[in-house]
Amino acid sequence: MIKRRLWIDPRDAETPFEVVAEKWFTTFQKRLSKGTLAKYRSQLDNHIIPQWGTWPSIAIFNGYADIEEWVSELHEDYEESTVCSIFALFSTVLNFAVRDKIIPANPCSGVRVTRGEFEADRIIATPVQGLRAAMRLYRTGMGFAGFVLCLLYWRTGSLIPCIALHSSVPVGAAPESSLTMRASNKPRRSSVGMGSAISCIDSQN
C-alpha cells in the first residue's frame, strides 16, 4: 500500500469533515465567481456541514448507507435539481479529501441521487469467462467459427455481427469481403446452432 502511495495516515483519516470542507473552500475561493462562491457557501452552511461537519472523514468513507439516507431526506424537502447540486458539492469536497490523502476513495461513487425505479443490473461475463466459453464451443464441434462467434457476442452483446460472420458476410460489406472463407478451406458447418453459443456465454455469468 505504501509503495503504491495508497496508504492513509489514520490520524489524517480522523480529520473532521468540516475541517476538510473549509480547507477546500479556502483553497478554491479565489478561483470562483462571487455568485458561485455564495452558492457553495450557502450549501455548505445550510445543508452539508450541519449533517457531516463533526463526522471523521473516515467515518463518511465507510458510511455509504448514511449518505443514501441523507440524500433521501433531502428529496423530501427540495427539488431534485437542488438535491443534485448539494450532493455534487459534497462529492467535490470528498474528492478533495481523496487527493489530499485523507480518505482512500470517494464514498459518493455509486450513490443514487435521482428519483425513480432502479434499473436491473446487467451481468457481464469477464474476459476470462468469455474466453472459456469460446474454447468450450471450439471443442464441441463449432471449431474456429464458434470460437469467434462466441467472442463477438461476448464483446458486443449483439447477435448482428455474429450472424453476419456466421453467414460469411460482414454487416455492410459485399459478399466478396476478405472475411469470406475460401471454398477450399471452408470447414463443414456444424450442427451446433447459435443458441449453443449464447447459452455457453450465459452459463459463464
C-alpha positions as CSV (number, residue, x, y, z in Angstrom):
1,M,0.0,0.0,0.0
2,I,2.9,2.4,0.8
3,K,4.7,1.6,-2.4
4,R,1.5,2.2,-4.4
5,R,1.0,5.5,-2.5
6,L,-2.4,4.4,-1.2
7,W,-1.6,4.4,2.4
8,I,-3.6,6.8,4.5
9,D,-2.3,8.0,7.9
10,P,-5.0,7.0,10.4
11,R,-4.6,10.4,12.1
12,D,-5.4,12.2,8.9
13,A,-8.4,10.0,8.3
14,E,-9.9,11.1,11.6
15,T,-10.0,14.8,10.4
16,P,-13.5,16.2,10.9
17,F,-15.3,16.8,7.6
18,E,-15.9,20.5,8.5
19,V,-12.1,21.0,8.6
20,V,-11.7,19.4,5.2
21,A,-14.6,21.4,3.7
22,E,-13.2,24.7,5.0
23,K,-9.7,23.8,3.6
24,W,-11.3,23.1,0.2
25,F,-13.3,26.4,0.3
26,T,-10.2,28.4,1.2
27,T,-8.1,26.7,-1.5
28,F,-10.5,27.4,-4.3
29,Q,-12.4,30.5,-3.3
30,K,-10.2,32.9,-5.3
31,R,-11.0,30.9,-8.5
32,L,-14.8,31.1,-8.1
33,S,-17.1,33.9,-9.2
34,K,-19.0,35.8,-6.4
35,G,-22.3,34.1,-7.3
36,T,-20.8,30.6,-7.3
37,L,-18.9,31.3,-4.1
38,A,-22.1,32.5,-2.4
39,K,-24.0,29.4,-3.6
40,Y,-21.3,27.0,-2.3
41,R,-21.1,28.8,1.0
42,S,-24.8,28.6,1.5
43,Q,-24.9,24.9,0.6
44,L,-22.0,24.2,3.0
45,D,-23.5,26.2,5.9
46,N,-27.1,25.1,5.5
47,H,-27.0,21.5,4.3
48,I,-23.6,19.8,4.2
49,I,-21.7,20.9,7.3
50,P,-24.8,20.6,9.7
51,Q,-25.1,17.0,8.6
52,W,-21.5,15.9,8.2
53,G,-19.3,18.6,9.9
54,T,-18.5,16.6,13.0
55,W,-18.0,13.3,11.3
56,P,-14.5,12.0,11.0
57,S,-13.7,11.7,7.3
58,I,-13.0,8.0,7.5
59,A,-16.5,7.5,9.0
60,I,-18.0,9.2,6.0
61,F,-15.9,7.0,3.8
62,N,-17.4,3.9,5.5
63,G,-20.9,5.5,5.6
64,Y,-22.4,4.6,2.2
65,A,-25.8,3.8,3.7
66,D,-25.8,7.0,5.7
67,I,-25.1,9.0,2.6
68,E,-28.0,7.3,0.7
69,E,-30.3,8.1,3.7
70,W,-29.2,11.7,3.7
71,V,-30.0,12.1,0.0
72,S,-33.4,10.6,0.6
73,E,-34.1,13.1,3.3
74,L,-33.0,15.9,1.0
75,H,-35.5,14.8,-1.6
76,E,-38.3,15.2,1.0
77,D,-37.7,18.9,1.2
78,Y,-36.1,20.0,-2.1
79,E,-36.5,19.7,-5.8
80,E,-34.3,17.1,-7.5
81,S,-32.1,19.8,-9.1
82,T,-31.3,21.3,-5.7
83,V,-30.5,17.9,-4.3
84,C,-28.2,17.1,-7.2
85,S,-26.4,20.5,-6.7
86,I,-25.9,19.9,-2.9
87,F,-24.7,16.4,-3.5
88,A,-22.3,17.4,-6.2
89,L,-20.6,19.9,-3.8
90,F,-20.4,17.2,-1.1
91,S,-18.8,14.8,-3.6
92,T,-16.4,17.6,-4.7
93,V,-15.2,18.1,-1.2
94,L,-14.7,14.4,-0.7
95,N,-12.7,14.2,-4.0
96,F,-10.5,16.9,-2.5
97,A,-10.1,14.7,0.6
98,V,-9.0,11.8,-1.5
99,R,-6.4,13.8,-3.3
100,D,-5.2,15.3,0.0
101,K,-4.6,11.7,1.3
102,I,-7.3,11.9,4.0
103,I,-9.5,9.1,2.7
104,P,-8.7,6.4,0.2
105,A,-11.7,6.9,-2.1
106,N,-14.8,8.9,-2.6
107,P,-17.8,7.2,-0.9
108,C,-20.2,9.1,-3.2
109,S,-19.3,6.8,-6.0
110,G,-22.4,4.6,-6.7
111,V,-24.8,6.7,-4.6
112,R,-28.1,7.2,-6.4
113,V,-29.1,10.9,-6.4
114,T,-32.2,10.9,-8.7
115,R,-35.7,9.6,-8.1
116,G,-37.3,6.7,-9.9
117,E,-37.1,3.0,-10.2
118,F,-33.9,1.1,-10.1
119,E,-32.7,-0.5,-13.4
120,A,-31.8,-4.1,-13.2
121,D,-28.0,-4.6,-13.4
122,R,-26.8,-6.4,-16.5
123,I,-24.4,-9.1,-15.6
124,I,-21.5,-9.2,-18.0
125,A,-19.0,-12.1,-18.2
126,T,-15.4,-11.3,-17.5
127,P,-12.8,-11.7,-20.3
128,V,-11.7,-15.0,-18.8
129,Q,-15.2,-16.3,-18.7
130,G,-15.8,-15.2,-22.3
131,L,-12.6,-17.0,-23.4
132,R,-13.6,-20.2,-21.5
133,A,-17.0,-20.2,-23.2
134,A,-15.4,-19.7,-26.6
135,M,-12.9,-22.6,-26.0
136,R,-15.8,-24.8,-25.0
137,L,-17.6,-24.1,-28.2
138,Y,-14.4,-24.7,-30.1
139,R,-14.2,-28.2,-28.6
140,T,-17.9,-29.0,-29.1
141,G,-17.6,-29.1,-32.9
142,M,-18.1,-25.5,-34.0
143,G,-14.4,-25.1,-34.4
144,F,-12.8,-21.7,-35.1
145,A,-16.1,-20.2,-36.3
146,G,-17.8,-21.0,-33.0
147,F,-14.8,-19.6,-31.1
148,V,-15.0,-16.3,-33.0
149,L,-18.8,-16.1,-32.8
150,C,-18.7,-16.6,-29.0
151,L,-16.1,-13.8,-28.5
152,L,-18.1,-11.4,-30.8
153,Y,-21.2,-12.0,-28.8
154,W,-19.4,-11.5,-25.5
155,R,-17.7,-8.3,-26.8
156,T,-20.7,-6.6,-28.4
157,G,-23.7,-8.2,-26.7
158,S,-25.4,-8.2,-30.1
159,L,-26.2,-11.1,-32.4
160,I,-26.0,-8.9,-35.5
161,P,-22.2,-9.1,-36.0
162,C,-22.3,-12.8,-35.0
163,I,-24.9,-13.6,-37.7
164,A,-23.0,-11.6,-40.3
165,L,-19.8,-13.6,-39.6
166,H,-21.7,-16.9,-39.3
167,S,-23.0,-16.1,-42.8
168,S,-19.5,-15.1,-44.0
169,V,-20.9,-11.7,-44.9
170,P,-20.0,-8.9,-42.6
171,V,-22.6,-6.2,-41.9
172,G,-22.5,-3.5,-44.5
173,A,-19.9,-5.4,-46.7
174,A,-20.2,-7.2,-50.0
175,P,-20.1,-11.0,-50.2
176,E,-16.6,-10.7,-51.7
177,S,-15.3,-9.4,-48.3
178,S,-11.9,-10.6,-47.1
179,L,-13.7,-12.3,-44.2
180,T,-15.4,-14.7,-46.6
181,M,-13.8,-18.1,-46.3
182,R,-12.3,-19.6,-49.4
183,A,-14.3,-22.6,-50.6
184,S,-11.3,-24.9,-50.5
185,N,-10.6,-24.1,-46.9
186,K,-14.2,-23.7,-45.7
187,P,-14.9,-26.1,-42.8
188,R,-18.0,-28.1,-42.6
189,R,-20.8,-26.2,-40.9
190,S,-21.5,-27.7,-37.5
191,S,-25.0,-28.7,-36.4
192,V,-24.4,-26.7,-33.2
193,G,-26.6,-23.6,-33.5
194,M,-26.3,-20.0,-32.4
195,G,-28.3,-20.9,-29.3
196,S,-25.5,-23.0,-28.1
197,A,-23.1,-20.1,-28.3
198,I,-25.5,-17.9,-26.4
199,S,-26.2,-20.5,-23.7
200,C,-22.5,-21.1,-23.2
201,I,-21.8,-17.5,-22.7
202,D,-24.8,-17.0,-20.4
203,S,-23.7,-20.0,-18.3
204,Q,-20.4,-18.2,-17.5
205,N,-22.3,-15.3,-15.8
